[in-house]
Amino acid sequence: MESDSIIEFEEYIVNNRNKVNRYLNYVLWFFILTGPAIALGVRNGVFPDIEYMTCFYISLMVLFLSLIHFILYKAFPTSPVTCLFAVTALDIIIVYMSYNHVSIRLTWFLVPMLSILFYEKYMFFYAVMLNYTLMFITVWMTTPYYVVRYRYDSVAECFADMIGGYTIETAIMVASGYIICKIITGYLKSIFEQYSINEKQSEVMGEKMEILNSMAEIYDNVNLIDFVENTETSLRSENQDKHGIDLFSQTHTIMSQSLRPGIMPDQLDDFIKFTDIKTIRARLAHKKIVSADFIDVVSGWFRAQYITVNSTIDGIPNVVIFTTRNVDEEKRREEHLVRISMTDEMTRLYNRRCYDEDLKAYRDKELSDNLVIFSIDVNGLKTVNDTKGHAAGDELIKGAADCLLLSIKKVGKIYRTGGDEFMAIAHTDDPESFRHDIKERAAAWHGIYSEEITMSIGYAAYKDHRNADLSDLERLADSDMYAEKDRYYKEKGIDRRR
């Protein structure tokens, strides 16, 4: 960035030479009028010691020097040689005029001061040295004339007086000119450095805006919020009109206000909090993005995001974009995947993983009085698998799942936690009636491979075991189930050990 600004400054200096050379050429051509002006003074007695031919020679000299400089300017408009010739030509004109007794005072110092316009120190010092040298020679040559005119006692005294004054004035001019040169060049360099920085920032901002405009096609809404100018612009609108933001009285942009009526009522408070523009800069500090998902009553789930585009050195965003994008299909896929991960493939009941997650949720809150844990096991599944095949065994498991689902679905969730093992978490004050209902449904069931299905069902109700936790209720339900299973096998006369 710094090298770019230096290059641009150097290019400016070169172009400036062209401009200054053009104007100095105008000045040289204008000096042709010096001869006639002095001649007018001679006629009116202002310059008694000057002849008319001197006036003619002055104009002729100026014409000749102006022509040479014009040729140089046309051929080499930015060359230092052209610049130095202009300075030298002006000094030559002044020397000739001084030698011919045309009173020259401040004009001696005009040329070095004009050289400052080039913004180059070496040209200024060249003009000063040439000017002082020619001034010294001219004063020495014209001293005899001024001794008589100003009544000095000697040539040396007159020369010392005149050149002493010129020397002091030259020293003042050198110091002043050098400071002016330094200030101007320093100021110009700082301007170019800042310009280069601004140009880079504009370039980066332009690239970001191109990206944002391309991103705008992806999103349903894209709102550019500029906290420096306090404006908001909808990048999806045709005109991209800017709207002012009053951060003292305004808490939400036009876009967020337009979205608010469609938000689900139970999410409205969260949406208002998320879209509060008075807090967004603090929430986005040192971050690239903050997002949240909400439900629109018409279009479903959408994702709202604030994205940092430009920020301060301290990481506080100056420019952000607020986007919304419909993610309803994505949410449905997520829910589908979650449902698959939590569902038993064969029975479509919840699986062991879901059961563990639900138990974890129950452990984080107080248990209700009507909480009941059921433990269910299909009787004789191994025998069916061994004698009729696994298809018959699968049929038995599916039949048991259907019976459980029809009985308990309205009051709880049923899980297949193993091959022929099921668990249920329900909320009921009469668990015994549900056990009875399950058995009746099982008794009425008939399959292709099997004529009947029986299940051992145990349960543990929290109201009957106030001091028990979830693990205790699980163990109690299992114990009740195994007790019932033992009764079943005894009634059937089946030796489980065989």
C-alpha positions as CSV (number, residue, x, y, z in Angstrom):
1,M,0.0,0.0,0.0
2,E,2.9,2.4,0.9
3,S,4.7,1.7,-2.4
4,D,1.6,2.3,-4.3
5,S,1.2,5.7,-2.7
6,I,4.8,6.6,-3.4
7,I,4.4,5.7,-7.1
8,E,1.2,7.7,-7.3
9,F,3.0,10.7,-5.6
10,E,5.9,10.5,-8.1
11,E,3.5,10.3,-11.0
12,Y,1.8,13.5,-9.6
13,I,5.1,15.3,-9.4
14,V,5.9,14.4,-13.0
15,N,2.4,15.6,-14.2
16,N,2.8,18.7,-12.0
17,R,6.0,19.6,-14.0
18,N,3.9,19.6,-17.1
19,K,1.4,22.0,-15.6
20,V,3.9,24.4,-14.1
21,N,6.0,24.5,-17.3
22,R,2.9,25.4,-19.2
23,Y,2.1,28.3,-16.9
24,L,5.7,29.5,-16.7
25,N,5.7,29.6,-20.5
26,Y,2.7,31.9,-20.3
27,V,4.6,34.0,-17.8
28,L,7.6,34.3,-20.2
29,W,5.4,35.3,-23.1
30,F,3.8,37.9,-20.9
31,F,7.2,39.3,-20.0
32,I,7.5,40.5,-23.6
33,L,5.3,43.4,-22.5
34,T,8.1,44.4,-20.1
35,G,10.0,46.2,-22.9
36,P,7.0,48.4,-23.9
37,A,6.1,49.0,-20.3
38,I,9.6,50.3,-19.5
39,A,9.6,52.4,-22.7
40,L,6.4,54.0,-21.5
41,G,8.2,54.8,-18.2
42,V,11.2,56.2,-20.2
43,R,8.9,58.5,-22.1
44,N,7.3,59.8,-18.9
45,G,10.7,60.3,-17.2
46,V,10.4,57.4,-14.7
47,F,13.5,55.7,-16.1
48,P,15.8,58.6,-17.1
49,D,18.9,56.4,-17.5
50,I,17.4,53.8,-19.8
51,E,17.4,54.0,-23.6
52,Y,14.6,52.9,-25.9
53,M,16.9,50.3,-27.5
54,T,17.3,48.6,-24.2
55,C,13.5,48.2,-24.0
56,F,13.6,46.6,-27.5
57,Y,16.4,44.2,-26.5
58,I,14.5,43.2,-23.3
59,S,11.4,42.3,-25.4
60,L,13.6,40.6,-28.0
61,M,15.4,38.5,-25.4
62,V,12.2,37.5,-23.7
63,L,10.8,36.5,-27.1
64,F,13.8,34.4,-27.8
65,L,13.8,32.6,-24.4
66,S,10.1,32.1,-24.4
67,L,10.4,30.4,-27.9
68,I,13.1,28.1,-26.7
69,H,11.2,27.2,-23.6
70,F,8.0,26.6,-25.7
71,I,10.0,24.2,-28.0
72,L,11.4,22.4,-25.0
73,Y,8.0,22.2,-23.4
74,K,6.4,20.7,-26.5
75,A,9.2,18.1,-26.8
76,F,9.8,17.4,-23.2
77,P,6.9,18.7,-21.1
78,T,7.8,16.9,-17.9
79,S,11.6,16.9,-18.2
80,P,13.6,18.6,-15.3
81,V,15.7,20.3,-18.0
82,T,12.6,22.2,-19.3
83,C,11.8,23.2,-15.7
84,L,15.4,24.4,-15.0
85,F,15.5,26.3,-18.3
86,A,12.4,28.3,-17.3
87,V,13.9,29.2,-14.0
88,T,17.2,30.1,-15.7
89,A,15.5,32.2,-18.4
90,L,13.7,34.3,-15.8
91,D,17.0,34.9,-14.0
92,I,18.7,35.9,-17.3
93,I,15.9,38.5,-18.0
94,I,16.3,39.9,-14.5
95,V,20.1,40.2,-14.9
96,Y,19.8,42.0,-18.2
97,M,17.3,44.4,-16.7
98,S,19.4,45.1,-13.6
99,Y,22.5,45.6,-15.7
100,N,20.6,48.2,-17.7
101,H,19.6,50.1,-14.5
102,V,16.0,48.9,-14.3
103,S,15.4,48.9,-10.6
104,I,15.0,45.3,-9.4
105,R,14.3,44.5,-5.8
106,L,11.8,41.8,-4.8
107,T,11.8,40.4,-8.4
108,W,15.2,38.8,-7.6
109,F,13.4,36.5,-5.1
110,L,10.4,35.8,-7.3
111,V,12.2,33.1,-9.3
112,P,13.3,30.9,-6.4
113,M,9.8,31.2,-4.9
114,L,8.2,30.2,-8.2
115,S,10.4,27.1,-8.3
116,I,8.6,25.8,-5.1
117,L,5.7,25.1,-7.4
118,F,7.5,22.1,-8.7
119,Y,7.5,20.5,-5.2
120,E,11.1,19.4,-5.7
121,K,13.8,20.5,-3.3
122,Y,16.7,20.2,-5.7
123,M,14.9,22.6,-8.2
124,F,14.4,25.1,-5.3
125,F,18.1,24.9,-4.3
126,Y,19.2,25.2,-7.9
127,A,17.1,28.3,-8.3
128,V,18.4,29.8,-5.1
129,M,22.1,29.2,-6.0
130,L,21.7,30.4,-9.5
131,N,19.8,33.4,-8.3
132,Y,22.3,34.4,-5.7
133,T,25.3,33.9,-8.0
134,L,23.7,36.1,-10.7
135,M,22.6,38.6,-8.1
136,F,26.2,38.8,-6.7
137,I,27.7,39.3,-10.2
138,T,25.1,41.8,-11.2
139,V,25.5,43.9,-8.0
140,W,29.3,43.9,-8.5
141,M,28.9,45.1,-12.1
142,T,26.3,47.8,-11.3
143,T,27.8,49.1,-8.1
144,P,29.7,52.1,-9.8
145,Y,26.3,53.3,-11.0
146,Y,24.7,53.1,-7.6
147,V,27.7,54.7,-5.8
148,V,27.0,58.0,-7.5
149,R,23.2,57.7,-7.4
150,Y,23.0,56.9,-3.7
151,R,26.1,58.9,-2.7
152,Y,28.2,56.2,-1.1
153,D,31.8,57.1,-0.1
154,S,33.3,54.1,-2.0
155,V,32.4,51.3,-4.4
156,A,33.3,48.7,-1.7
157,E,30.9,50.3,0.8
158,C,28.1,50.4,-1.7
159,F,28.7,46.8,-2.8
160,A,28.9,45.6,0.8
161,D,25.7,47.4,1.7
162,M,23.7,46.1,-1.3
163,I,25.0,42.5,-1.3
164,G,24.7,42.3,2.5
165,G,21.0,43.1,2.3
166,Y,20.4,40.7,-0.5
167,T,22.3,37.9,1.4
168,I,20.2,38.3,4.5
169,E,17.0,38.3,2.4
170,T,18.3,35.3,0.5
171,A,19.0,33.4,3.8
172,I,15.4,34.2,5.0
173,M,14.1,33.1,1.6
174,V,16.0,29.8,1.7
175,A,14.8,28.9,5.2
176,S,11.2,29.9,4.4
177,G,11.2,28.2,1.0
178,Y,12.7,25.0,2.4
179,I,10.0,24.9,5.2
180,I,7.3,25.6,2.6
181,C,8.7,22.9,0.3
182,K,8.9,20.3,3.1
183,I,5.4,21.1,4.4
184,I,3.8,20.9,1.0
185,T,5.5,17.7,-0.1
186,G,4.8,16.1,3.3
187,Y,1.2,17.1,3.1
188,L,0.9,15.9,-0.5
189,K,2.5,12.5,0.5
190,S,0.0,12.1,3.3
191,I,-2.9,12.9,1.0
192,F,-1.7,10.2,-1.5
193,E,-1.1,7.7,1.3
194,Q,-4.7,8.3,2.6
195,Y,-6.0,8.2,-1.0
196,S,-4.2,4.9,-1.5
197,I,-5.7,3.5,1.7
198,N,-9.2,4.8,0.7
199,E,-8.8,3.3,-2.8
200,K,-7.8,-0.1,-1.3
201,Q,-10.7,0.0,1.1
202,S,-13.1,1.0,-1.7
203,E,-11.7,-1.8,-3.8
204,V,-12.2,-4.3,-1.0
205,M,-15.6,-2.9,-0.3
206,G,-16.5,-3.2,-4.0
207,E,-15.4,-6.8,-4.0
208,K,-17.5,-7.5,-0.9
209,M,-20.5,-5.7,-2.5
210,E,-20.1,-7.9,-5.6
211,I,-20.1,-11.0,-3.3
212,L,-23.0,-9.6,-1.4
213,N,-25.0,-9.0,-4.6
214,S,-24.3,-12.5,-5.8
215,M,-25.2,-13.8,-2.3
216,A,-28.5,-11.8,-2.4
217,E,-29.8,-14.3,-5.0
218,I,-29.4,-17.1,-2.4
219,Y,-31.4,-15.4,0.3
220,D,-35.0,-14.4,0.5
221,N,-34.0,-11.0,2.1
222,V,-30.7,-9.2,2.2
223,N,-30.4,-6.0,4.1
224,L,-27.2,-4.0,4.2
225,I,-26.9,-2.0,7.5
226,D,-24.2,0.7,7.7
227,F,-23.6,1.9,11.2
228,V,-21.2,4.6,10.0
229,E,-23.8,6.3,7.8
230,N,-26.7,4.9,9.9
231,T,-28.5,3.6,6.8
232,E,-30.1,0.4,5.7
233,T,-30.4,-0.8,2.1
234,S,-32.3,-3.8,0.7
235,L,-30.0,-5.5,-1.8
236,R,-32.9,-7.5,-3.2
237,S,-34.9,-4.4,-4.1
238,E,-34.6,-3.1,-7.6
239,N,-33.6,0.5,-6.7
240,Q,-31.6,-0.4,-3.6
241,D,-32.8,2.7,-1.9
242,K,-31.2,3.8,1.4
243,H,-33.2,4.4,4.5
244,G,-32.0,6.3,7.5
245,I,-31.6,4.6,10.9
246,D,-32.1,6.6,14.1
247,L,-30.3,4.6,16.7
248,F,-31.6,6.8,19.5
249,S,-35.3,6.0,18.8
250,Q,-35.2,3.0,16.5
251,T,-34.6,-0.6,17.6
252,H,-35.4,-2.5,14.4
253,T,-34.8,-2.1,10.7
254,I,-37.6,-1.9,8.2
255,M,-36.9,-5.5,7.1
256,S,-37.1,-7.0,10.6
257,Q,-40.3,-5.0,11.2
258,S,-41.9,-6.4,8.0
259,L,-41.0,-9.9,9.1
260,R,-42.5,-9.6,12.6
261,P,-46.2,-10.2,11.8
262,G,-45.5,-13.6,10.3
263,I,-43.5,-15.0,13.3
264,M,-45.0,-17.7,15.4
265,P,-46.4,-16.1,18.6
266,D,-44.3,-18.2,21.0
267,Q,-41.1,-17.1,19.1
268,L,-41.9,-13.4,18.7
269,D,-40.1,-12.3,21.9
270,D,-36.9,-14.1,20.8
271,F,-37.2,-12.7,17.3
272,I,-37.5,-9.1,18.6
273,K,-34.5,-9.6,20.9
274,F,-32.4,-11.2,18.1
275,T,-33.2,-8.4,15.6
276,D,-32.5,-5.4,18.0
277,I,-30.1,-3.3,16.0
278,K,-29.0,-1.4,19.2
279,T,-27.3,-4.6,20.5
280,I,-26.2,-6.3,17.2
281,R,-22.7,-4.6,17.1
282,A,-21.9,-5.8,20.6
283,R,-23.2,-9.3,19.8
284,L,-21.1,-9.4,16.6
285,A,-17.9,-8.0,18.1
286,H,-15.0,-10.2,17.0
287,K,-17.4,-12.5,15.2
288,K,-18.2,-13.1,11.6
289,I,-21.8,-14.2,12.0
290,V,-24.7,-14.7,14.5
291,S,-27.8,-16.6,13.5
292,A,-31.1,-18.0,14.8
293,D,-33.9,-20.1,13.4
294,F,-37.6,-19.0,13.6
295,I,-40.9,-20.2,12.2
296,D,-43.0,-18.1,9.8
297,V,-46.7,-19.1,10.0
298,V,-46.9,-19.3,6.2
299,S,-43.6,-20.4,4.8
300,G,-42.3,-22.4,7.8
301,W,-38.7,-22.4,9.2
302,F,-36.3,-19.6,8.2
303,R,-32.8,-18.7,9.3
304,A,-32.0,-15.1,10.2
305,Q,-28.3,-14.1,10.1
306,Y,-26.2,-11.0,10.8
307,I,-22.9,-11.2,8.9
308,T,-20.0,-8.8,9.5
309,V,-18.8,-7.0,6.3
310,N,-16.5,-4.4,7.6
311,S,-15.3,-3.7,11.2
312,T,-13.0,-1.4,13.2
313,I,-9.6,-2.3,14.4
314,D,-11.2,-3.3,17.7
315,G,-13.5,-5.8,16.0
316,I,-16.7,-3.8,16.2
317,P,-18.7,-4.1,13.0
318,N,-19.3,-0.9,11.0
319,V,-21.2,-2.6,8.1
320,V,-23.2,-5.8,8.5
321,I,-25.8,-7.6,6.3
322,F,-29.0,-9.1,7.7
323,T,-30.2,-12.1,5.7
324,T,-33.1,-14.5,5.9
325,R,-33.3,-17.8,4.1
326,N,-36.1,-20.4,4.1
327,V,-34.7,-23.6,5.7
328,D,-38.0,-25.4,6.1
329,E,-37.0,-28.3,3.9
330,E,-33.6,-28.5,5.7
331,K,-35.4,-28.6,9.0
332,R,-37.7,-31.3,7.8
333,R,-34.7,-33.4,6.7
334,E,-33.1,-32.8,10.1
335,E,-36.2,-33.9,11.9
336,H,-36.4,-36.9,9.6
337,L,-32.9,-37.9,10.4
338,V,-33.4,-37.3,14.1
339,R,-36.6,-39.4,13.9
340,I,-34.7,-42.2,12.1
341,S,-31.9,-42.1,14.6
342,M,-34.5,-42.3,17.4
343,T,-36.7,-44.9,15.8
344,D,-36.6,-48.7,15.7
345,E,-36.5,-49.8,12.0
346,M,-38.7,-52.9,12.4
347,T,-41.5,-51.7,14.7
348,R,-41.3,-47.9,14.1
349,L,-41.4,-47.5,17.8
350,Y,-38.8,-45.3,19.6
351,N,-35.4,-47.1,20.1
352,R,-33.0,-47.5,23.0
353,R,-31.2,-44.3,22.2
354,C,-34.4,-42.3,22.4
355,Y,-35.3,-44.0,25.7
356,D,-31.9,-43.0,27.2
357,E,-32.3,-39.4,26.0
358,D,-35.8,-39.2,27.5
359,L,-34.7,-40.6,30.8
360,K,-31.9,-38.0,30.9
361,A,-34.5,-35.3,30.4
362,Y,-36.7,-36.6,33.2
363,R,-33.7,-36.7,35.5
364,D,-33.3,-32.9,35.1
365,K,-36.7,-32.2,36.4
366,E,-39.1,-33.1,39.2
367,L,-41.0,-36.4,38.7
368,S,-44.8,-36.1,38.4
369,D,-47.1,-38.2,40.6
370,N,-48.7,-40.0,37.6
371,L,-45.4,-41.1,36.1
372,V,-45.3,-44.8,35.3
373,I,-42.5,-46.9,33.8
374,F,-43.6,-50.1,32.0
375,S,-41.3,-53.1,31.3
376,I,-42.6,-55.5,28.7
377,D,-41.2,-58.8,27.3
378,V,-42.6,-61.1,24.6
379,N,-43.1,-64.6,25.9
380,G,-41.7,-67.6,23.9
381,L,-39.9,-65.6,21.2
382,K,-36.9,-67.9,21.2
383,T,-39.1,-71.0,20.7
384,V,-40.9,-69.4,17.8
385,N,-37.6,-68.4,16.2
386,D,-36.2,-71.9,16.6
387,T,-39.3,-73.8,15.4
388,K,-41.0,-71.4,12.9
389,G,-38.1,-69.2,11.7
390,H,-37.1,-65.6,12.2
391,A,-39.9,-64.4,9.9
392,A,-42.4,-65.7,12.5
393,G,-40.3,-64.2,15.3
394,D,-40.3,-60.8,13.5
395,E,-44.1,-61.1,13.1
396,L,-44.5,-61.7,16.8
397,I,-42.4,-58.6,17.7
398,K,-44.4,-56.4,15.3
399,G,-47.6,-57.7,16.7
400,A,-46.5,-56.9,20.2
401,A,-45.5,-53.4,19.1
402,D,-48.9,-52.8,17.6
403,C,-50.7,-53.9,20.8
404,L,-48.5,-51.7,22.9
405,L,-48.9,-48.7,20.6
406,L,-52.7,-49.0,20.5
407,S,-52.9,-49.2,24.3
408,I,-50.3,-46.7,25.5
409,K,-49.8,-44.2,22.7
410,K,-52.2,-41.6,24.1
411,V,-50.6,-41.5,27.5
412,G,-46.9,-42.1,26.8
413,K,-44.1,-43.3,24.6
414,I,-43.2,-46.9,23.8
415,Y,-39.6,-48.0,23.1
416,R,-38.1,-51.2,21.7
417,T,-35.0,-51.6,23.9
418,G,-33.9,-55.1,22.8
419,G,-34.9,-58.1,20.7
420,D,-38.2,-58.9,22.5
421,E,-37.9,-56.2,25.2
422,F,-40.0,-53.1,25.3
423,M,-40.2,-50.1,27.7
424,A,-42.8,-47.4,28.1
425,I,-42.9,-44.1,29.9
426,A,-46.4,-43.1,30.6
427,H,-48.5,-40.7,32.6
428,T,-51.5,-42.3,34.1
429,D,-53.2,-42.8,37.5
430,D,-54.4,-46.3,36.5
431,P,-51.5,-48.4,35.1
432,E,-53.2,-51.6,35.9
433,S,-56.0,-50.9,33.4
434,F,-53.4,-50.4,30.7
435,R,-51.7,-53.7,31.5
436,H,-55.1,-55.4,31.2
437,D,-55.9,-53.6,27.9
438,I,-52.5,-54.7,26.4
439,K,-53.2,-58.3,27.3
440,E,-56.7,-58.2,25.8
441,R,-55.3,-56.8,22.6
442,A,-52.6,-59.5,22.6
443,A,-55.2,-62.2,23.1
444,A,-57.2,-61.0,20.2
445,W,-54.2,-60.9,17.9
446,H,-53.6,-63.5,15.2
447,G,-50.7,-63.7,12.8
448,I,-49.7,-65.7,9.7
449,Y,-47.2,-67.8,11.5
450,S,-48.5,-67.7,15.0
451,E,-52.0,-67.9,16.4
452,E,-51.3,-66.1,19.6
453,I,-49.0,-63.7,21.3
454,T,-48.5,-63.2,25.0
455,M,-46.4,-60.6,26.9
456,S,-45.2,-60.3,30.4
457,I,-45.9,-56.8,31.6
458,G,-44.5,-55.1,34.7
459,Y,-44.7,-51.5,35.9
460,A,-43.7,-49.2,38.7
461,A,-45.7,-46.0,39.5
462,Y,-43.9,-43.1,41.1
463,K,-47.0,-42.5,43.4
464,D,-46.4,-45.9,44.9
465,H,-42.6,-45.3,45.4
466,R,-42.1,-41.7,46.5
467,N,-38.5,-42.3,47.6
468,A,-37.5,-44.0,44.3
469,D,-35.6,-42.3,41.4
470,L,-35.8,-43.3,37.8
471,S,-33.3,-46.0,38.1
472,D,-35.2,-47.5,41.0
473,L,-38.5,-47.4,39.0
474,E,-36.8,-49.2,36.1
475,R,-35.6,-52.0,38.4
476,L,-39.0,-52.2,40.1
477,A,-40.7,-52.4,36.7
478,D,-38.3,-55.1,35.5
479,S,-38.8,-57.1,38.7
480,D,-42.6,-56.9,38.3
481,M,-42.2,-58.0,34.6
482,Y,-40.0,-61.0,35.5
483,A,-42.4,-62.0,38.3
484,E,-45.2,-62.1,35.8
485,K,-43.1,-64.0,33.3
486,D,-42.4,-66.7,36.0
487,R,-46.1,-67.0,36.7
488,Y,-46.8,-67.3,33.0
489,Y,-44.3,-70.2,32.5
490,K,-45.5,-72.0,35.6
491,E,-49.1,-71.8,34.4
492,K,-48.0,-73.2,31.0
493,G,-45.9,-75.8,32.7
494,I,-42.8,-74.7,30.7
495,D,-39.4,-75.3,32.2
496,R,-37.5,-72.1,31.2
497,R,-34.2,-73.8,32.0
498,R,-34.7,-76.2,29.1
